Amino acid sequence: MLINFRAVKKLSFLLLTFWVGLQPVSGQNTSRMDSAAMFMQGIMPADTTIASDTKKSKRPQRLPADETSFLNHFGVGISGGTKNYIGVDLLINIISQLHVRLGYNQFDFDFTDIESNIGSFTNQNLAFTGTINQSNIEVLFEWGVLNGWLRFVAGPVFAIDNQINSDFSFTENIQINDIVIPADEVGSGSINIDHSFSVFPYLGIGVGRSLPWRRVGLNLDVGTYYKGTPRLGLGTTGLIQANAENESILNRNLRQEPVLSLWPVVSLRLAYRIL
């Protein structure tokens, strides 16, 4: 009996086509036809799995950019408060909720005829006129929690100007019994105050995102500089000239007041997100 191998092969192809549910007129089943043909031609192994048409690829959900990126987000800010009349800064996202803020603060304050009573000296008033210069450069590191709405801030501060200068004089004549001494004869003086540290630390907390979700945001920082022991220089003229010798005593008293080494900081910052 002669076996027609060509007919057997054609019959096997038809049976396999029926088995995989092949519809020759359907465009979606082209892959099945190709698979069947490859099988009949001996190209495709018999145990190869044919993918289902209903299987859909799923992309992994992307995490928030500021949780996965490195040095990929930037912002700028303008601030004002007790550490500056105006300050500008550049904020860089390092990774996750860790940021570094590079800032410059300018604080120049002029005061005129600020009176202070010295009750121990015949209840007279002194008038002070001078300037406060507290400009600096900051390198502050921030770690945010609660999605950055609460921040812990610390870093070094480099002083550019760190002093207070003032002249003082008596506002009225001084009367001792029947003797009246004109104020200009009593004398006047000058005071210079600086701090022992030219580089000092800042420690504080912040409320509000320093790198806003949207383009613009507002945040508040509260903390303190630790500037070191204040140092006072005193100069006097006239009848009170001898008081300049008390400079060492005054400095010793200042060293016994640690709170005078602190400079409180309250700063309101307007932030703009660049990227």
Protein Blocks (a to p, Z undefined) as FASTA:
>chain_A
ZZdfklmmmmmmmmmmmmnopafkbmklmmmmmmmmmmmnomacfklccddfkbccdddd
dddfklmbghkbccddddddjkbfbdcdddddfbhjbccdddddddddddehiacddfkn
goiacddddddddbdcdddddddeehhlaccdddddddfbdcdddddddfbdcdehjbcc
dfklnopcddddddfbfbdcdddddedjfbdfblbdcddddddddebjaddddddehjll
mmmmmmmmmmmmmmmmmklmpccdddddddddfZZ
